[in-house]
């Protein structure tokens, strides 16, 4: 299997706005966020489906998701931090953490139009970084 974009980020071959990393996981901002602070948590092991991860890696993803969601809550102060597991765009298990104040914000998906706002991503990463 070819390296996914997430594996390339993990290897440092592609830049990302990383906010957390440990031995088994990494969290970084979604390059096309639905809302500011939209973060992805990925296992360092490239496996397509979240449910196929070995238990240790799955637990690590969930522990990192909790840690990062609490950081988002602390820094951005949204009403909620929602979780989505979609798995259709990148063949590498990942969890979306989406801060939101209304159901509409959580449900909205903004299409990828134009270049990402790299400056806004960099500023958000500085706020959320551990």
N, CA, C and O atoms as a printed pandas DataFrame, in Angstrom:
     atom_number atom_name residue_name chain_id  residue_number  x_coord  y_coord  z_coord
0              1         N          UNK        A               1    0.842   -1.174    0.000
1              2        CA          UNK        A               1    0.000    0.000    0.000
2              3         C          UNK        A               1    0.892    1.243    0.000
3              4         O          UNK        A               1    1.847    1.340    0.770
4              5         N          UNK        A               2    0.564    2.173   -0.864
5              6        CA          UNK        A               2    1.325    3.433   -0.933
6              7         C          UNK        A               2    1.070    4.258    0.320
7              8         O          UNK        A               2    0.014    4.146    0.942
8              9         N          UNK        A               3    2.033    5.080    0.684
9             10        CA          UNK        A               3    1.870    5.944    1.842
10            11         C          UNK        A               3    0.717    6.920    1.620
11            12         O          UNK        A               3    0.626    7.554    0.568
12            13         N          UNK        A               4   -0.152    7.035    2.606
13            14        CA          UNK        A               4   -1.238    8.012    2.559
14            15         C          UNK        A               4   -0.653    9.398    2.833
15            16         O          UNK        A               4    0.490    9.523    3.272
16            17         N          UNK        A               5   -1.444   10.430    2.573
17            18        CA          UNK        A               5   -1.008   11.788    2.890
18            19         C          UNK        A               5   -0.722   11.902    4.391
19            20         O          UNK        A               5    0.175   12.645    4.791
20            21         N          UNK        A               6   -1.470   11.177    5.222
21            22        CA          UNK        A               6   -1.238   11.233    6.666
22            23         C          UNK        A               6    0.091   10.571    7.035
23            24         O          UNK        A               6    0.805   11.065    7.908
24            25         N          UNK        A               7    0.423    9.473    6.386
25            26        CA          UNK        A               7    1.717    8.833    6.638
26            27         C          UNK        A               7    2.842    9.771    6.225
27            28         O          UNK        A               7    3.863    9.857    6.907
28            29         N          UNK        A               8    2.661   10.472    5.114
29            30        CA          UNK        A               8    3.675   11.434    4.667
30            31         C          UNK        A               8    3.825   12.578    5.677
31            32         O          UNK        A               8    4.929   13.073    5.901
32            33         N          UNK        A               9    2.705   12.993    6.283
33            34        CA          UNK        A               9    2.769   14.018    7.334
34            35         C          UNK        A               9    3.527   13.464    8.535
35            36         O          UNK        A               9    4.405   14.136    9.075
36            37         N          UNK        A              10    3.200   12.256    8.953
37            38        CA          UNK        A              10    3.853   11.618   10.101
38            39         C          UNK        A              10    5.361   11.510    9.868
39            40         O          UNK        A              10    6.150   11.744   10.784
40            41         N          UNK        A              11    5.759   11.157    8.648
41            42        CA          UNK        A              11    7.182   11.021    8.301
42            43         C          UNK        A              11    7.877   12.366    8.109
43            44         O          UNK        A              11    9.098   12.418    7.962
44            45         N          UNK        A              12    7.109   13.449    8.111
45            46        CA          UNK        A              12    7.692   14.768    7.906
46            47         C          UNK        A              12    7.930   15.121    6.452
47            48         O          UNK        A              12    8.621   16.096    6.156
48            49         N          UNK        A              13    7.369   14.344    5.542
49            50        CA          UNK        A              13    7.540   14.595    4.107
50            51         C          UNK        A              13    6.589   15.677    3.602
51            52         O          UNK        A              13    6.856   16.313    2.583
52            53         N          UNK        A              14    5.492   15.883    4.306
53            54        CA          UNK        A              14    4.485   16.892    3.956
54            55         C          UNK        A              14    4.245   17.719    5.215
55            56         O          UNK        A              14    4.061   17.158    6.295
56            57         N          UNK        A              15    4.243   19.053    5.089
57            58        CA          UNK        A              15    4.037   19.875    6.290
58            59         C          UNK        A              15    2.600   19.785    6.800
59            60         O          UNK        A              15    1.667   19.520    6.041
60            61         N          UNK        A              16    2.450   20.010    8.091
61            62        CA          UNK        A              16    1.130   20.038    8.718
62            63         C          UNK        A              16    1.210   20.924    9.945
63            64         O          UNK        A              16    2.292   21.173   10.476
64            65         N          UNK        A              17    0.077   21.389   10.384
65            66        CA          UNK        A              17   -0.005   22.190   11.600
66            67         C          UNK        A              17   -0.288   21.252   12.764
67            68         O          UNK        A              17   -1.424   21.094   13.210
68            69         N          UNK        A              18    0.792   20.636   13.238
69            70        CA          UNK        A              18    0.717   19.625   14.289
70            71         C          UNK        A              18    0.445   20.295   15.630
71            72         O          UNK        A              18    1.032   21.327   15.956
72            73         N          UNK        A              19   -0.458   19.690   16.404
73            74        CA          UNK        A              19   -0.708   20.216   17.740
74            75         C          UNK        A              19   -0.398   19.208   18.840
75            76         O          UNK        A              19   -0.296   19.579   20.010
76            77         N          UNK        A              20   -0.248   17.930   18.473
77            78        CA          UNK        A              20    0.080   16.918   19.483
78            79         C          UNK        A              20    0.715   15.713   18.785
79            80         O          UNK        A              20    0.376   15.381   17.649
80            81         N          UNK        A              21    1.648   15.067   19.496
81            82        CA          UNK        A              21    2.238   13.840   18.980
82            83         C          UNK        A              21    2.750   13.013   20.148
83            84         O          UNK        A              21    3.305   13.543   21.110
84            85         N          UNK        A              22    2.552   11.704   20.045
85            86        CA          UNK        A              22    3.162   10.770   20.980
86            87         C          UNK        A              22    3.660    9.571   20.170
87            88         O          UNK        A              22    3.711    9.631   18.941
88            89         N          UNK        A              23    4.017    8.514   20.834
89            90        CA          UNK        A              23    4.607    7.350   20.166
90            91         C          UNK        A              23    3.675    6.708   19.134
91            92         O          UNK        A              23    4.139    6.213   18.107
92            93         N          UNK        A              24    2.365    6.712   19.399
93            94        CA          UNK        A              24    1.422    5.994   18.543
94            95         C          UNK        A              24    0.499    6.873   17.717
95            96         O          UNK        A              24   -0.115    6.391   16.765
96            97         N          UNK        A              25    0.386    8.167   18.062
97            98        CA          UNK        A              25   -0.599    9.018   17.397
98            99         C          UNK        A              25   -0.042   10.399   17.081
99           100         O          UNK        A              25    1.012   10.802   17.572
100          101         N          UNK        A              26   -0.789   11.103   16.249
101          102        CA          UNK        A              26   -0.489   12.500   15.943
102          103         C          UNK        A              26   -1.820   13.221   15.738
103          104         O          UNK        A              26   -2.780   12.642   15.230
104          105         N          UNK        A              27   -1.864   14.491   16.139
105          106        CA          UNK        A              27   -3.039   15.333   15.901
106          107         C          UNK        A              27   -2.575   16.598   15.190
107          108         O          UNK        A              27   -1.588   17.221   15.583
108          109         N          UNK        A              28   -3.291   16.964   14.151
109          110        CA          UNK        A              28   -2.962   18.166   13.383
110          111         C          UNK        A              28   -4.238   18.769   12.830
111          112         O          UNK        A              28   -5.261   18.095   12.707
112          113         N          UNK        A              29   -4.162   20.044   12.501
113          114        CA          UNK        A              29   -5.338   20.739   11.991
114          115         C          UNK        A              29   -5.709   20.246   10.602
115          116         O          UNK        A              29   -4.848   19.957    9.771
116          117         N          UNK        A              30   -7.018   20.158   10.371
117          118        CA          UNK        A              30   -7.523   19.844    9.039
118          119         C          UNK        A              30   -7.184   21.025    8.137
119          120         O          UNK        A              30   -7.483   22.170    8.476
120          121         N          UNK        A              31   -6.574   20.760    7.010
121          122        CA          UNK        A              31   -6.139   21.832    6.105
122          123         C          UNK        A              31   -7.335   22.585    5.515
123          124         O          UNK        A              31   -7.204   23.744    5.122
124          125         N          UNK        A              32   -8.491   21.935    5.454
125          126        CA          UNK        A              32   -9.739   22.570    5.011
126          127         C          UNK        A              32  -10.768   22.417    6.133
127          128         O          UNK        A              32  -11.673   21.588    6.030
128          129         N          UNK        A              33  -10.641   23.202    7.197
129          130        CA          UNK        A              33  -11.517   23.016    8.354
130          131         C          UNK        A              33  -12.963   23.402    8.076
131          132         O          UNK        A              33  -13.237   24.360    7.353
132          133         N          UNK        A              34  -13.884   22.641    8.664
133          134        CA          UNK        A              34  -15.298   23.023    8.610
134          135         C          UNK        A              34  -15.531   24.222    9.529
135          136         O          UNK        A              34  -16.363   25.082    9.238
136          137         N          UNK        A              35  -14.795   24.273   10.637
137          138        CA          UNK        A              35  -14.799   25.405   11.567
138          139         C          UNK        A              35  -13.367   25.563   12.078
139          140         O          UNK        A              35  -12.600   24.600   12.053
140          141         N          UNK        A              36  -12.994   26.754   12.538
141          142        CA          UNK        A              36  -11.645   26.917   13.096
142          143         C          UNK        A              36  -11.409   25.947   14.259
143          144         O          UNK        A              36  -12.254   25.795   15.140
144          145         N          UNK        A              37  -10.249   25.299   14.240
145          146        CA          UNK        A              37   -9.912   24.327   15.276
146          147         C          UNK        A              37  -10.213   22.891   14.896
147          148         O          UNK        A              37   -9.891   21.977   15.655
148          149         N          UNK        A              38  -10.823   22.667   13.739
149          150        CA          UNK        A              38  -11.137   21.315   13.245
150          151         C          UNK        A              38   -9.828   20.529   13.150
151          152         O          UNK        A              38   -8.940   20.867   12.366
152          153         N          UNK        A              39   -9.727   19.486   13.955
153          154        CA          UNK        A              39   -8.482   18.735   14.120
154          155         C          UNK        A              39   -8.670   17.285   13.732
155          156         O          UNK        A              39   -9.743   16.713   13.923
156          157         N          UNK        A              40   -7.613   16.689   13.183
157          158        CA          UNK        A              40   -7.606   15.262   12.858
158          159         C          UNK        A              40   -6.664   14.548   13.815
159          160         O          UNK        A              40   -5.568   15.033   14.094
160          161         N          UNK        A              41   -7.093   13.396   14.315
161          162        CA          UNK        A              41   -6.251   12.537   15.142
162          163         C          UNK        A              41   -6.035   11.258   14.352
163          164         O          UNK        A              41   -6.996   10.616   13.927
164          165         N          UNK        A              42   -4.773   10.888   14.153
165          166        CA          UNK        A              42   -4.457    9.712   13.347
166          167         C          UNK        A              42   -3.514    8.783   14.106
167          168         O          UNK        A              42   -2.685    9.237   14.895
168          169         N          UNK        A              43   -3.645    7.475   13.861
169          170        CA          UNK        A              43   -2.631    6.558   14.377
170          171         C          UNK        A              43   -1.404    6.668   13.478
171          172         O          UNK        A              43   -1.531    6.971   12.292
172          173         N          UNK        A              44   -0.249    6.429   14.020
173          174        CA          UNK        A              44    0.958    6.466   13.185
174          175         C          UNK        A              44    1.031    5.236   12.280
175          176         O          UNK        A              44    1.719    5.253   11.260
176          177         N          UNK        A              45    0.341    4.197   12.644
177          178        CA          UNK        A              45    0.278    2.997   11.821
178          179         C          UNK        A              45   -0.798    3.212   10.757
179          180         O          UNK        A              45   -1.945    3.512   11.089
180          181         N          UNK        A              46   -0.438    3.059    9.488
181          182        CA          UNK        A              46   -1.400    3.268    8.402
182          183         C          UNK        A              46   -2.267    2.040    8.218
183          184         O          UNK        A              46   -1.829    1.014    7.698
184          185         N          UNK        A              47   -3.502    2.169    8.657
185          186        CA          UNK        A              47   -4.533    1.139    8.456
186          187         C          UNK        A              47   -5.771    1.892    8.000
187          188         O          UNK        A              47   -6.134    2.910    8.590
188          189         N          UNK        A              48   -6.419    1.401    6.958
189          190        CA          UNK        A              48   -7.515    2.110    6.315
190          191         C          UNK        A              48   -8.702    2.357    7.247
191          192         O          UNK        A              48   -9.174    3.491    7.340
192          193         N          UNK        A              49   -9.188    1.346    7.926
193          194        CA          UNK        A              49  -10.406    1.459    8.729
194          195         C          UNK        A              49  -10.085    1.532   10.218
195          196         O          UNK        A              49   -9.307    0.731   10.737
196          197         N          UNK        A              50  -10.683    2.485   10.887
197          198        CA          UNK        A              50  -10.482    2.653   12.326
198          199         C          UNK        A              50  -10.745    1.354   13.071
199          200         O          UNK        A              50  -10.030    1.021   14.017
200          201         N          UNK        A              51  -11.760    0.626   12.651
201          202        CA          UNK        A              51  -12.172   -0.595   13.361
202          203         C          UNK        A              51  -11.201   -1.746   13.141
203          204         O          UNK        A              51  -11.293   -2.764   13.828
204          205         N          UNK        A              52  -10.276   -1.607   12.204
205          206        CA          UNK        A              52   -9.271   -2.648   11.960
206          207         C          UNK        A              52   -7.972   -2.407   12.730
207          208         O          UNK        A              52   -7.062   -3.233   12.675
208          209         N          UNK        A              53   -7.879   -1.292   13.442
209          210        CA          UNK        A              53   -6.668   -1.021   14.207
210          211         C          UNK        A              53   -6.495   -2.059   15.318
211          212         O          UNK        A              53   -7.481   -2.490   15.915
212          213         N          UNK        A              54   -5.266   -2.461   15.599
213          214        CA          UNK        A              54   -5.036   -3.297   16.780
214          215         C          UNK        A              54   -5.532   -2.520   18.010
215          216         O          UNK        A              54   -5.508   -1.289   18.027
216          217         N          UNK        A              55   -5.974   -3.242   19.019
217          218        CA          UNK        A              55   -6.570   -2.601   20.190
218          219         C          UNK        A              55   -5.704   -1.500   20.783
219          220         O          UNK        A              55   -6.224   -0.440   21.129
220          221         N          UNK        A              56   -4.411   -1.717   20.911
221          222        CA          UNK        A              56   -3.526   -0.708   21.497
222          223         C          UNK        A              56   -3.523    0.584   20.708
223          224         O          UNK        A              56   -3.535    1.668   21.291
224          225         N          UNK        A              57   -3.506    0.484   19.381
225          226        CA          UNK        A              57   -3.514    1.681   18.534
226          227         C          UNK        A              57   -4.877    2.372   18.584
227          228         O          UNK        A              57   -4.958    3.600   18.604
228          229         N          UNK        A              58   -5.945    1.572   18.603
229          230        CA          UNK        A              58   -7.298    2.145   18.696
230          231         C          UNK        A              58   -7.449    2.918   20.011
231          232         O          UNK        A              58   -7.939    4.047   20.021
232          233         N          UNK        A              59   -7.029    2.309   21.102
233          234        CA          UNK        A              59   -7.117    2.961   22.415
234          235         C          UNK        A              59   -6.277    4.226   22.426
235          236         O          UNK        A              59   -6.701    5.242   22.978
236          237         N          UNK        A              60   -5.094    4.184   21.828
237          238        CA          UNK        A              60   -4.235    5.369   21.768
238          239         C          UNK        A              60   -4.912    6.499   20.992
239          240         O          UNK        A              60   -4.831    7.657   21.403
240          241         N          UNK        A              61   -5.573    6.185   19.885
241          242        CA          UNK        A              61   -6.284    7.204   19.098
242          243         C          UNK        A              61   -7.389    7.827   19.954
243          244         O          UNK        A              61   -7.570    9.044   19.947
244          245         N          UNK        A              62   -8.122    6.994   20.686
245          246        CA          UNK        A              62   -9.209    7.519   21.514
246          247         C          UNK        A              62   -8.666    8.345   22.681
247          248         O          UNK        A              62   -9.245    9.375   23.025
248          249         N          UNK        A              63   -7.575    7.912   23.288
249          250        CA          UNK        A              63   -6.976    8.692   24.377
250          251         C          UNK        A              63   -6.457   10.041   23.870
251          252         O          UNK        A              63   -6.636   11.068   24.524
252          253         N          UNK        A              64   -5.820   10.026   22.712
253          254        CA          UNK        A              64   -5.349   11.285   22.130
254          255         C          UNK        A              64   -6.525   12.168   21.756
255          256         O          UNK        A              64   -6.473   13.382   21.955
256          257         N          UNK        A              65   -7.581   11.582   21.220
257          258        CA          UNK        A              65   -8.774   12.363   20.869
258          259         C          UNK        A              65   -9.328   13.062   22.100
259          260         O          UNK        A              65   -9.682   14.240   22.035
260          261         N          UNK        A              66   -9.407   12.360   23.207
261          262        CA          UNK        A              66   -9.910   12.963   24.446
262          263         C          UNK        A              66   -8.995   14.097   24.905
263          264         O          UNK        A              66   -9.468   15.176   25.261
264          265         N          UNK        A              67   -7.701   13.853   24.895
265          266        CA          UNK        A              67   -6.724   14.860   25.331
266          267         C          UNK        A              67   -6.818   16.115   24.457
267          268         O          UNK        A              67   -6.845   17.233   24.972
268          269         N          UNK        A              68   -6.866   15.929   23.156
269          270        CA          UNK        A              68   -6.909   17.063   22.226
270          271         C          UNK        A              68   -8.263   17.770   22.304
271          272         O          UNK        A              68   -8.316   18.999   22.254
272          273         N          UNK        A              69   -9.352   17.015   22.426
273          274        CA          UNK        A              69  -10.681   17.633   22.555
274          275         C          UNK        A              69  -10.733   18.505   23.808
275          276         O          UNK        A              69  -11.290   19.602   23.777
276          277         N          UNK        A              70  -10.164   18.029   24.894
277          278        CA          UNK        A              70  -10.144   18.830   26.116
278          279         C          UNK        A              70   -9.294   20.081   25.938
279          280         O          UNK        A              70   -9.619   21.132   26.490
280          281         N          UNK        A              71   -8.218   19.981   25.182
281          282        CA          UNK        A              71   -7.388   21.156   24.886
282          283         C          UNK        A              71   -8.188   22.159   24.045
283          284         O          UNK        A              71   -8.144   23.362   24.304
284          285         N          UNK        A              72   -8.910   21.669   23.051
285          286        CA          UNK        A              72   -9.757   22.535   22.218
286          287         C          UNK        A              72  -10.789   23.243   23.101
287          288         O          UNK        A              72  -11.016   24.445   22.958
288          289         N          UNK        A              73  -11.412   22.492   24.013
289          290        CA          UNK        A              73  -12.406   23.079   24.918
290          291         C          UNK        A              73  -11.783   24.175   25.781
291          292         O          UNK        A              73  -12.372   25.238   25.972
292          293         N          UNK        A              74  -10.595   23.904   26.293
293          294        CA          UNK        A              74   -9.898   24.842   27.172
294          295         C          UNK        A              74   -9.520   26.137   26.445
295          296         O          UNK        A              74   -9.683   27.231   26.985
296          297         N          UNK        A              75   -9.020   26.001   25.236
297          298        CA          UNK        A              75   -8.501   27.156   24.501
298          299         C          UNK        A              75   -9.587   27.905   23.734
299          300         O          UNK        A              75   -9.661   29.132   23.811
300          301         N          UNK        A              76  -10.425   27.186   22.999
301          302        CA          UNK        A              76  -11.411   27.835   22.123
302          303         C          UNK        A              76  -12.762   28.053   22.795
303          304         O          UNK        A              76  -13.537   28.904   22.359
304          305         N          UNK        A              77  -13.048   27.308   23.834
305          306        CA          UNK        A              77  -14.272   27.437   24.618
306          307         C          UNK        A              77  -15.570   27.258   23.808
307          308         O          UNK        A              77  -16.506   28.041   23.974
308          309         N          UNK        A              78  -15.636   26.242   22.939
309          310        CA          UNK        A              78  -16.896   25.987   22.238
310          311         C          UNK        A              78  -17.895   25.329   23.199
311          312         O          UNK        A              78  -17.517   24.841   24.264
312          313         N          UNK        A              79  -19.157   25.323   22.811
313          314        CA          UNK        A              79  -20.174   24.608   23.592
314          315         C          UNK        A              79  -19.867   23.110   23.630
315          316         O          UNK        A              79  -20.038   22.462   24.663
316          317         N          UNK        A              80  -19.418   22.573   22.511
317          318        CA          UNK        A              80  -19.146   21.142   22.380
318          319         C          UNK        A              80  -17.942   20.931   21.462
319          320         O          UNK        A              80  -17.559   21.813   20.693
320          321         N          UNK        A              81  -17.358   19.738   21.567
321          322        CA          UNK        A              81  -16.390   19.267   20.576
322          323         C          UNK        A              81  -16.958   17.945   20.073
323          324         O          UNK        A              81  -17.005   16.955   20.802
324          325         N          UNK        A              82  -17.384   17.948   18.822
325          326        CA          UNK        A              82  -17.975   16.759   18.231
326          327         C          UNK        A              82  -16.919   15.866   17.620
327          328         O          UNK        A              82  -15.801   16.290   17.327
328          329         N          UNK        A              83  -17.311   14.604   17.436
329          330        CA          UNK        A              83  -16.423   13.595   16.858
330          331         C          UNK        A              83  -17.098   13.014   15.621
331          332         O          UNK        A              83  -18.279   12.667   15.640
332          333         N          UNK        A              84  -16.319   12.917   14.546
333          334        CA          UNK        A              84  -16.792   12.251   13.329
334          335         C          UNK        A              84  -15.724   11.271   12.881
335          336         O          UNK        A              84  -14.532   11.576   12.900
336          337         N          UNK        A              85  -16.166   10.101   12.483
337          338        CA          UNK        A              85  -15.304    9.122   11.833
338          339         C          UNK        A              85  -15.953    8.864   10.481
339          340         O          UNK        A              85  -16.981    8.193   10.390
340          341         N          UNK        A              86  -15.345    9.402    9.442
341          342        CA          UNK        A              86  -15.937    9.311    8.109
342          343         C          UNK        A              86  -15.192    8.274    7.276
343          344         O          UNK        A              86  -15.789    7.306    6.807
344          345         N          UNK        A              87  -13.908    8.471    7.095
345          346        CA          UNK        A              87  -13.079    7.477    6.438
346          347         C          UNK        A              87  -13.220    7.338    4.950
347          348         O          UNK        A              87  -12.911    6.280    4.402
348          349         N          UNK        A              88  -13.681    8.375    4.270
349          350        CA          UNK        A              88  -13.846    8.221    2.823
350          351         C          UNK        A              88  -12.785    8.935    1.994
351          352         O          UNK        A              88  -12.572    8.570    0.837
352          353         N          UNK        A              89  -12.125    9.928    2.542
353          354        CA          UNK        A              89  -11.216   10.728    1.733
354          355         C          UNK        A              89   -9.774   10.235    1.743
355          356         O          UNK        A              89   -9.075   10.352    0.737
356          357         N          UNK        A              90   -9.323    9.689    2.861
357          358        CA          UNK        A              90   -7.929    9.251    2.996
358          359         C          UNK        A              90   -7.939    7.820    3.533
359          360         O          UNK        A              90   -8.591    7.551    4.541
360          361         N          UNK        A              91   -7.227    6.898    2.879
361          362        CA          UNK        A              91   -7.213    5.503    3.338
362          363         C          UNK        A              91   -6.286    5.291    4.533
363          364         O          UNK        A              91   -5.359    4.484    4.486
364          365         N          UNK        A              92   -6.559    6.031    5.595
365          366        CA          UNK        A              92   -5.754    5.971    6.818
366          367         C          UNK        A              92   -6.722    6.342    7.941
367          368         O          UNK        A              92   -7.274    7.442    7.939
368          369         N          UNK        A              93   -6.928    5.458    8.876
369          370        CA          UNK        A              93   -7.876    5.694    9.963
370          371         C          UNK        A              93   -7.643    7.066   10.575
371          372         O          UNK        A              93   -6.499    7.470   10.787
372          373         N          UNK        A              94   -8.724    7.781   10.858
373          374        CA          UNK        A              94   -8.613    9.083   11.501
374          375         C          UNK        A              94   -9.931    9.510   12.119
375          376         O          UNK        A              94  -11.009    9.075   11.714
376          377         N          UNK        A              95   -9.807   10.379   13.114
377          378        CA          UNK        A              95  -10.945   10.919   13.838
378          379         C          UNK        A              95  -10.944   12.425   13.649
379          380         O          UNK        A              95   -9.909   13.075   13.793
380          381         N          UNK        A              96  -12.111   12.981   13.324
381          382        CA          UNK        A              96  -12.280   14.430   13.230
382          383         C          UNK        A              96  -12.778   14.951   14.572
383          384         O          UNK        A              96  -13.751   14.425   15.112
384          385         N          UNK        A              97  -12.135   15.962   15.110
385          386        CA          UNK        A              97  -12.605   16.670   16.301
386          387         C          UNK        A              97  -13.050   18.051   15.839
387          388         O          UNK        A              97  -12.255   18.817   15.294
388          389         N          UNK        A              98  -14.324   18.365   16.060
389          390        CA          UNK        A              98  -14.897   19.591   15.516
390          391         C          UNK        A              98  -15.522   20.416   16.637
391          392         O          UNK        A              98  -16.553   20.036   17.192
392          393         N          UNK        A              99  -14.894   21.553   16.971
393          394        CA          UNK        A              99  -15.511   22.423   17.972
394          395         C          UNK        A              99  -16.745   23.093   17.368
395          396         O          UNK        A              99  -16.724   23.521   16.214
396          397         N          UNK        A             100  -17.819   23.180   18.157
397          398        CA          UNK        A             100  -19.021   23.821   17.614
398          399         C          UNK        A             100  -19.891   24.381   18.724
399          400         O          UNK        A             100  -19.820   23.970   19.882
400          401         N          UNK        A             101  -20.722   25.345   18.317
401          402        CA          UNK        A             101  -21.684   25.961   19.233
402          403         C          UNK        A             101  -23.122   25.681   18.817
403          404         O          UNK        A             101  -24.044   25.805   19.623
404          405         N          UNK        A             102  -23.309   25.302   17.552
405          406        CA          UNK        A             102  -24.648   24.970   17.064
406          407         C          UNK        A             102  -24.569   23.661   16.286
407          408         O          UNK        A             102  -23.513   23.287   15.776
408          409         N          UNK        A             103  -25.690   22.981   16.205
409          410        CA          UNK        A             103  -25.751   21.733   15.450
410          411         C          UNK        A             103  -25.386   21.985   13.991
411          412         O          UNK        A             103  -24.753   21.143   13.354
412          413         N          UNK        A             104  -25.776   23.125   13.469
413          414        CA          UNK        A             104  -25.472   23.463   12.075
414          415         C          UNK        A             104  -23.963   23.529   11.839
415          416         O          UNK        A             104  -23.469   23.054   10.816
416          417         N          UNK        A             105  -23.234   24.118   12.787
417          418        CA          UNK        A             105  -21.779   24.169   12.650
418          419         C          UNK        A             105  -21.187   22.769   12.589
419          420         O          UNK        A             105  -20.276   22.508   11.803
420          421         N          UNK        A             106  -21.703   21.872   13.414
421          422        CA          UNK        A             106  -21.181   20.502   13.448
422          423         C          UNK        A             106  -21.520   19.743   12.175
423          424         O          UNK        A             106  -20.699   18.981   11.664
424          425         N          UNK        A             107  -22.715   19.948   11.667
425          426        CA          UNK        A             107  -23.179   19.190   10.497
426          427         C          UNK        A             107  -22.668   19.747    9.182
427          428         O          UNK        A             107  -22.612   19.028    8.185
428          429         N          UNK        A             108  -22.297   21.016    9.167
429          430        CA          UNK        A             108  -21.861   21.655    7.927
430          431         C          UNK        A             108  -20.535   21.063    7.453
431          432         O          UNK        A             108  -19.621   20.824    8.242
432          433         N          UNK        A             109  -20.458   20.838    6.162
433          434        CA          UNK        A             109  -19.187   20.426    5.564
434          435         C          UNK        A             109  -18.880   21.422    4.458
435          436         O          UNK        A             109  -19.645   21.563    3.504
436          437         N          UNK        A             110  -17.765   22.103    4.595
437          438        CA          UNK        A             110  -17.384   23.118    3.624
438          439         C          UNK        A             110  -16.527   22.468    2.542
439          440         O          UNK        A             110  -15.501   21.863    2.850
440          441         N          UNK        A             111  -16.938   22.587    1.272
441          442        CA          UNK        A             111  -16.147   21.995    0.192
442          443         C          UNK        A             111  -14.764   22.644    0.077
443          444         O          UNK        A             111  -14.572   23.797    0.464
444          445         N          UNK        A             112  -13.828   21.900   -0.449
445          446        CA          UNK        A             112  -12.463   22.387   -0.658
446          447         C          UNK        A             112  -12.451   23.354   -1.832
447          448         O          UNK        A             112  -12.485   22.937   -2.990
448          449         N          UNK        A             113  -12.402   24.640   -1.531
449          450        CA          UNK        A             113  -12.375   25.654   -2.585
450          451         C          UNK        A             113  -11.121   26.495   -2.440
451          452         O          UNK        A             113  -10.900   27.116   -1.400
452          453         N          UNK        A             114  -10.307   26.516   -3.470
453          454        CA          UNK        A             114   -9.117   27.356   -3.441
454          455         C          UNK        A             114   -8.044   26.857   -2.493
455          456         O          UNK        A             114   -8.077   25.718   -2.027
456          457         N          UNK        A             115   -7.109   27.722   -2.225
457          458        CA          UNK        A             115   -5.982   27.404   -1.355
458          459         C          UNK        A             115   -6.402   27.454    0.112
459          460         O          UNK        A             115   -7.252   28.260    0.490
460          461         N          UNK        A             116   -5.807   26.592    0.938
461          462        CA          UNK        A             116   -6.067   26.675    2.377
462          463         C          UNK        A             116   -5.581   28.017    2.925
463          464         O          UNK        A             116   -4.706   28.654    2.338
464          465         N          UNK        A             117   -6.145   28.433    4.033
465          466        CA          UNK        A             117   -5.720   29.661    4.703
466          467         C          UNK        A             117   -4.565   29.295    5.638
467          468         O          UNK        A             117   -4.768   29.078    6.833
468          469         N          UNK        A             118   -3.364   29.229    5.087
469          470        CA          UNK        A             118   -2.195   28.767    5.839
470          471         C          UNK        A             118   -1.899   29.642    7.059
471          472         O          UNK        A             118   -1.493   29.136    8.105
472          473         N          UNK        A             119   -2.100   30.928    6.925
473          474        CA          UNK        A             119   -1.840   31.847    8.041
474          475         C          UNK        A             119   -2.784   31.553    9.207
475          476         O          UNK        A             119   -2.351   31.471   10.356
476          477         N          UNK        A             120   -4.063   31.396    8.910
477          478        CA          UNK        A             120   -5.045   31.090    9.955
478          479         C          UNK        A             120   -4.741   29.737   10.600
479          480         O          UNK        A             120   -4.874   29.583   11.814
480          481         N          UNK        A             121   -4.337   28.765    9.792
481          482        CA          UNK        A             121   -3.985   27.448   10.329
482          483         C          UNK        A             121   -2.779   27.540   11.254
483          484         O          UNK        A             121   -2.762   26.929   12.322
484          485         N          UNK        A             122   -1.786   28.293   10.848
485          486        CA          UNK        A             122   -0.577   28.452   11.663
486          487         C          UNK        A             122   -0.908   29.114   13.005
487          488         O          UNK        A             122   -0.415   28.694   14.052
488          489         N          UNK        A             123   -1.741   30.145   12.961
489          490        CA          UNK        A             123   -2.128   30.838   14.192
490          491         C          UNK        A             123   -2.927   29.923   15.117
491          492         O          UNK        A             123   -2.717   29.932   16.330
492          493         N          UNK        A             124   -3.843   29.134   14.551
493          494        CA          UNK        A             124   -4.639   28.212   15.354
494          495         C          UNK        A             124   -3.744   27.135   15.962
495          496         O          UNK        A             124   -3.915   26.773   17.126
496          497         N          UNK        A             125   -2.803   26.626   15.192
497          498        CA          UNK        A             125   -1.894   25.584   15.701
498          499         C          UNK        A             125   -1.087   26.108   16.902
499          500         O          UNK        A             125   -0.853   25.380   17.867
500          501         N          UNK        A             126   -0.674   27.361   16.827
501          502        CA          UNK        A             126    0.061   27.944   17.953
502          503         C          UNK        A             126   -0.810   28.010   19.203
503          504         O          UNK        A             126   -0.324   27.786   20.312
504          505         N          UNK        A             127   -2.095   28.315   19.029
505          506        CA          UNK        A             127   -3.009   28.378   20.164
506          507         C          UNK        A             127   -3.221   27.012   20.792
507          508         O          UNK        A             127   -3.255   26.880   22.015
508          509         N          UNK        A             128   -3.363   25.997   19.949
509          510        CA          UNK        A             128   -3.742   24.663   20.439
510          511         C          UNK        A             128   -2.574   23.747   20.783
511          512         O          UNK        A             128   -2.766   22.719   21.433
512          513         N          UNK        A             129   -1.380   24.103   20.361
513          514        CA          UNK        A             129   -0.231   23.216   20.557
514          515         C          UNK        A             129   -0.002   22.919   22.035
515          516         O          UNK        A             129   -0.172   23.789   22.889
516          517         N          UNK        A             130    0.376   21.711   22.318
517          518        CA          UNK        A             130    0.683   21.274   23.674
518          519         C          UNK        A             130    2.100   21.691   24.030
519          520         O          UNK        A             130    2.564   21.419   25.137
